Amino acid sequence: MKDILIVDDDKDLSFIISEMLQNYGYCVTCAESCEEAFRLLGERKYCLILLDINLPDGSGYEICSELRRACDVPVIFASARTGENDRINGFDIGGDDYLPKPYSMKELLSRVNALIRRAYGSDRQEKILRFGNITVNITARSVTRNGLPVSLSLREFDLLAFLCENKNTAIPKDRLLSGVWGAFSGVEPATLTVHIRWLREKLEDDPAHPEYIKTVYKVGYMLEVRE
């Protein structure tokens, strides 16, 4: 189930949107302020953010700008501010779509579905990566080694999936932290180091000399997969 965060101080509208999105299989969380939005973003990852501009303690522009420093989660601005400059500013700071209020629930659902398809692909297509004696099914969230199931914690699997989706690419530590733990989680780099060690212990034949999960000096980590 994909998680969506709605940031809007209109409680009634947020409730209506939540009900509609939940009926179509989404998990929805609501925030009424910038402060609450940043707290929620630090606690979990979301697949899409529906963002108003005018908020009691700041601007949706500020939230989007901070997000773009750390991650590329899809953002739809939904605002009563419909001027050309408002829309341009929304796109310039990293928004993916701009929906003027008032809007129909049917149009909102269509835009949410379209943006999620572009960002994550179709759920009907399984994402599977095989390397050596390891098979990672990202869609089913399962891992096998030599044909036997490997038990991973939620965060261990998220980290492995992130590495798989960026295979053969050196990923900076801060990008891994924001991509796996959340843009504003405040998690220390040492936590990443520990989780990398745990993954190596479960997946590598020789964890001290890893064949797949490599350390990239002064950068971060990389999943090396020979094609």
Salt bridges, closest charged atoms under 4 A:
ASP3 OD2 - ARG44 NH2 2.84
ASP8 OD2 - LYS101 NZ 2.73
GLU32 OE2 - LYS11 NZ 3.97
GLU36 OE2 - ARG39 NH2 3.93
GLU43 OE2 - ARG39 NH1 3.15
ASP52 OD2 - LYS101 NZ 3.51
GLU66 OE2 - ARG69 NE 3.18
ASP86 OD1 - ARG81 NH2 3.08
ASP96 OD2 - ARG68 NH2 3.07
ASP97 OD1 - ARG111 NH1 2.95
GLU107 OE2 - ARG111 NH2 2.65
ASP123 OD1 - LYS2 NZ 2.75
GLU156 OE1 - LYS202 NZ 2.82
ASP158 OD1 - ARG141 NH2 3.04
GLU201 OE2 - ARG197 NE 3.67
ASP205 OD1 - ARG145 NH2 2.73
ASP206 OD2 - HIS209 ND1 3.08
GLU211 OE2 - ARG226 NH1 3.50
GLU224 OE2 - LYS214 NZ 3.27
GLU224 OE2 - ARG226 NH2 3.79
GLU227 OE2 - LYS167 NZ 3.27
